[in-house]
Amino acid sequence: MRREIPLFITFIIGIALVVALFIPREPFPELDAEFSRWFDIIAVFAFVLGGGNLLQVHVDRITRRHPDKWFSVVTLVGFLATLVIGLGKIGGDPGLKGNYIAEGTWFKVIYDAVFTPLTATMFSLLAFFVASASYRAFRAKTREATILLVAAFIILVGRTPLGYYLTFWLPDPLQFLHIPNLSAWILSGPNLAGQRAIMIGIALGIIATSLKLILGIERGYLGGEK
Amino acid sequence: MRIDRRVIFILIALAVAIPMALNLVFVVRPSPIVEAIFDKVESLPPGSKVLISFDYGPSTVPENQPMADAMTRHCLIKGHKVYLMAVWATGEAQANVTIDRVIRGEFPDRENGVDWIHLGYKAGNQGLINAIFNDIKGMFTTDVTGRDINTFPIMASVNGLRDFDLILSAASGKPGLKEWVQFAGDRGNIPVAGGVTAVEAPLLYPYYPRQLLGLMGGLQGAAEYEAAIVRAYPKYRETSMVAVRSMGPQTIAHLVIIFFVVVGNVAFFIQRSREKKARVG
């Protein structure tokens, strides 16, 4: 029964959600809304699971005296401090429904003074690595690599005002060579075709996997088979 | 030819810092794909209900925040009712930035709960979009400050996503603009548009223009929207130029990257011709 009941629930909810999409008549829209609300409530518990997992992994590293244990200490201190400050709404309205990130709360201070600069710095570093990687890896070694290189060049220039300045003087019959127009064509032509092919492939894969889940063929989500 | 990585890093840093210091500004022209969003917001009658979702975090603020600010500013210029929310936990704080900077900063006469409301963040990703499709008040029982949602006049005529005239999203990943198209726009025939980071923009083109009426791709897209606002409403020139001003450093940084790609390829071809000659010799 430990396996049959979850399989039954998956089957009923899966079928109901699929049917609700095609039959917009009661009770299906109401069922769809109700199941979505349940999903959102269950999704909140993912935070608890995630937090628990984070604690488990890093406490384990510290107790085993892993070489990177000090990083784990920083992670745990940061996690627990943010959790306590956020849940306690320290510096703000302590009520259950109070805004944890209102002006004056400690959480807001952490968000503005620690989280924002750290994540912004991490993302900004990409500019340096992209430049370095472009120099080392972007070589016209083959015909395909050359096409990629030319496309990248046009997009790089076309996504800045420079693209306009370089070719705005082209006469009307040659406007298709205007760099912003070329850039737009690459995005809405070859890129679009490639993206659609990938998306259709992924969608077919999702349909196949979903059917396997609904029909109980794929049971990996229930845990290890004994 | 090998160039020390540190040289590349220093040149990129200078390519960003010098244009910022010199306040280098290029003229930006709106492209049709961005103009489509502007035209839609422009064509809605005053008082239309526009949902703006903040689906990003601080890491992509330079690209996403000018988009969100510009869309909010344009909606308020046109007198639309603005509903702010987030499907990203970090989006709630970013919406607060827009509220402080744009709503309270530029439109202090607009009243919270009457002209705009901040619904905050709820967990569930695309499941949240699905859940609020028919019943938004069931998920957002309060606004972000904890006040009962039914006490706000702006929420009186809103039950689900179909009650909105337009859904806009500033997004940098999943869930984001694509999920708004799939779970709200397509399903309810609701106009959806917005902006995403430059790296994500190519993924959204398959939806344009039938399912996604317009798209801002990266900083350039945000700058184009700002340029469209300034062109139509010159009095907002001072506040609506954040992305346009940032295009200077981005343009020079792109040039430096192109320079390194060209140098790398020239070196590659020289080396290859030398190797060929050596083999023949």
HADDOCK unambig.tbl for C-alpha pairs under 7 A between the chains (distance, minus, plus):
assign (segid A and resid 33 and name CA) (segid B and resid 131 and name CA) 5.47 0.50 0.50
assign (segid A and resid 33 and name CA) (segid B and resid 134 and name CA) 6.82 0.50 0.50
assign (segid A and resid 36 and name CA) (segid B and resid 127 and name CA) 5.96 0.50 0.50
assign (segid A and resid 36 and name CA) (segid B and resid 130 and name CA) 6.28 0.50 0.50
assign (segid A and resid 36 and name CA) (segid B and resid 131 and name CA) 4.82 0.50 0.50
assign (segid A and resid 37 and name CA) (segid B and resid 131 and name CA) 5.64 0.50 0.50
assign (segid A and resid 39 and name CA) (segid B and resid 124 and name CA) 6.97 0.50 0.50
assign (segid A and resid 39 and name CA) (segid B and resid 127 and name CA) 6.69 0.50 0.50
assign (segid A and resid 40 and name CA) (segid B and resid 123 and name CA) 6.15 0.50 0.50
assign (segid A and resid 40 and name CA) (segid B and resid 124 and name CA) 4.59 0.50 0.50
assign (segid A and resid 40 and name CA) (segid B and resid 127 and name CA) 6.32 0.50 0.50
assign (segid A and resid 40 and name CA) (segid B and resid 128 and name CA) 6.19 0.50 0.50
assign (segid A and resid 43 and name CA) (segid B and resid 123 and name CA) 6.32 0.50 0.50
assign (segid A and resid 43 and name CA) (segid B and resid 124 and name CA) 5.41 0.50 0.50
assign (segid A and resid 44 and name CA) (segid B and resid 123 and name CA) 5.93 0.50 0.50
assign (segid A and resid 97 and name CA) (segid B and resid 146 and name CA) 4.77 0.50 0.50
assign (segid A and resid 98 and name CA) (segid B and resid 145 and name CA) 5.89 0.50 0.50
assign (segid A and resid 98 and name CA) (segid B and resid 146 and name CA) 5.50 0.50 0.50
assign (segid A and resid 99 and name CA) (segid B and resid 144 and name CA) 6.20 0.50 0.50
assign (segid A and resid 99 and name CA) (segid B and resid 145 and name CA) 4.95 0.50 0.50
assign (segid A and resid 99 and name CA) (segid B and resid 146 and name CA) 6.60 0.50 0.50
assign (segid A and resid 116 and name CA) (segid B and resid 58 and name CA) 5.16 0.50 0.50
assign (segid A and resid 119 and name CA) (segid B and resid 58 and name CA) 6.31 0.50 0.50
assign (segid A and resid 119 and name CA) (segid B and resid 59 and name CA) 4.85 0.50 0.50
assign (segid A and resid 120 and name CA) (segid B and resid 58 and name CA) 5.97 0.50 0.50
assign (segid A and resid 120 and name CA) (segid B and resid 59 and name CA) 4.16 0.50 0.50
assign (segid A and resid 123 and name CA) (segid B and resid 59 and name CA) 5.60 0.50 0.50
assign (segid A and resid 128 and name CA) (segid B and resid 9 and name CA) 5.46 0.50 0.50
assign (segid A and resid 128 and name CA) (segid B and resid 12 and name CA) 6.45 0.50 0.50
assign (segid A and resid 131 and name CA) (segid B and resid 8 and name CA) 6.97 0.50 0.50
assign (segid A and resid 131 and name CA) (segid B and resid 257 and name CA) 5.22 0.50 0.50
assign (segid A and resid 132 and name CA) (segid B and resid 5 and name CA) 6.39 0.50 0.50
assign (segid A and resid 132 and name CA) (segid B and resid 8 and name CA) 6.24 0.50 0.50
assign (segid A and resid 134 and name CA) (segid B and resid 257 and name CA) 6.95 0.50 0.50
assign (segid A and resid 134 and name CA) (segid B and resid 261 and name CA) 5.78 0.50 0.50
assign (segid A and resid 135 and name CA) (segid B and resid 260 and name CA) 5.05 0.50 0.50
assign (segid A and resid 135 and name CA) (segid B and resid 261 and name CA) 4.83 0.50 0.50
assign (segid A and resid 135 and name CA) (segid B and resid 264 and name CA) 5.27 0.50 0.50
assign (segid A and resid 136 and name CA) (segid B and resid 264 and name CA) 6.64 0.50 0.50
assign (segid A and resid 138 and name CA) (segid B and resid 261 and name CA) 6.29 0.50 0.50
assign (segid A and resid 139 and name CA) (segid B and resid 265 and name CA) 5.51 0.50 0.50
assign (segid A and resid 140 and name CA) (segid B and resid 265 and name CA) 6.73 0.50 0.50
assign (segid A and resid 153 and name CA) (segid B and resid 258 and name CA) 6.93 0.50 0.50
assign (segid A and resid 156 and name CA) (segid B and resid 254 and name CA) 6.26 0.50 0.50
assign (segid A and resid 159 and name CA) (segid B and resid 220 and name CA) 6.20 0.50 0.50
assign (segid A and resid 160 and name CA) (segid B and resid 220 and name CA) 6.54 0.50 0.50
assign (segid A and resid 160 and name CA) (segid B and resid 251 and name CA) 5.47 0.50 0.50
assign (segid A and resid 161 and name CA) (segid B and resid 26 and name CA) 6.37 0.50 0.50
assign (segid A and resid 161 and name CA) (segid B and resid 27 and name CA) 6.79 0.50 0.50
assign (segid A and resid 161 and name CA) (segid B and resid 28 and name CA) 6.00 0.50 0.50
assign (segid A and resid 162 and name CA) (segid B and resid 251 and name CA) 6.90 0.50 0.50
assign (segid A and resid 187 and name CA) (segid B and resid 202 and name CA) 6.25 0.50 0.50
assign (segid A and resid 188 and name CA) (segid B and resid 205 and name CA) 6.32 0.50 0.50
assign (segid A and resid 191 and name CA) (segid B and resid 202 and name CA) 6.76 0.50 0.50
assign (segid A and resid 192 and name CA) (segid B and resid 205 and name CA) 5.94 0.50 0.50
assign (segid A and resid 192 and name CA) (segid B and resid 206 and name CA) 5.47 0.50 0.50
assign (segid A and resid 195 and name CA) (segid B and resid 203 and name CA) 6.37 0.50 0.50
assign (segid A and resid 195 and name CA) (segid B and resid 206 and name CA) 6.80 0.50 0.50
assign (segid A and resid 196 and name CA) (segid B and resid 206 and name CA) 6.12 0.50 0.50
